[in-house]
Amino acid sequence: MTRAAIVLQARMGSTRLPGKVLRFLGPFTLLGHCIRRLQAADVGPVIVATTCLPADDAVVAEAEQFGCLAYRGETDDVLARYVGAAALVPSRYVIRATADNPAVDIGSAGRLLQAMEHAGAEYGVEQGLPYGGAVEVIATGTLRRLADLTVDPADREHVTLFVKRQPFAFFSIAPAAPADVRRPDVRVTVDTLEDAAFMANVLDRVDTRLAPPSLGAILAAIDVMSWQRAA
């Protein structure tokens, strides 16, 4: 059994921006950026969890281009998809990531895992990162327990919502992110066409070719853009 596996949910059928996961932001797709950053975290293998819909054949192909495993499951039951994906690589913890965050903090998963192991916690997420910069960590046994506990469609879609709604039923931690990346005022996710254009502009200002840039470098580029607009 490994320490952790990263499960990255991705599908072509986004409601607000269909096909966004394979939209190019510079030299890589949105999904490619996410995979590269999560692989750089070096805490465990990345498994892309997608649906069985034909449109998501392309998601599987992109995952395989980056050497990732892929798991295909139900369209609407994302929680079941996570349980199935996690079973591909038995591990003590599952790191939950989503494929709309091309600037996810490379260091967050490792910091959270260490904090979770030290505390013996079941669930954790860092506080204060930019919107789109965080991952969640959940004990694999707790993830399976969630799948058995809830049938609510919202819980099945949002995976960890049940934990957040039942704060006293689980041992959760929420450590503060490091000061240099503690920027909750900044948005680095891609949900709309405007978000995609913004992040493409940001990523064009940092070198993403050889290795993914740190979140600190991305935040610095955003700050420069803000200063230039204000000037």
Secondary structure, DSSP 8 states (H G I E B T S, - for coil): -EEEEEEEE--S--SSSTTGGG-EETTEEHHHHHHHHHHHT-SS-EEEEEESSGGGHHHHHHHHHTT-EEEEE-SS-HHHHHHHHHHHS-EEEEEEEETT-TT--TTHHHHHHHHHHHHT-SEEE-BS--BT---EEEEHHHHHHHHHH---HHHHHHSSHHHHH-TTTS-EE--B--GGG--TT-B----SHHHHHHHHHHHHTS--SSS---HHHHHHHHHHHHHHHH-
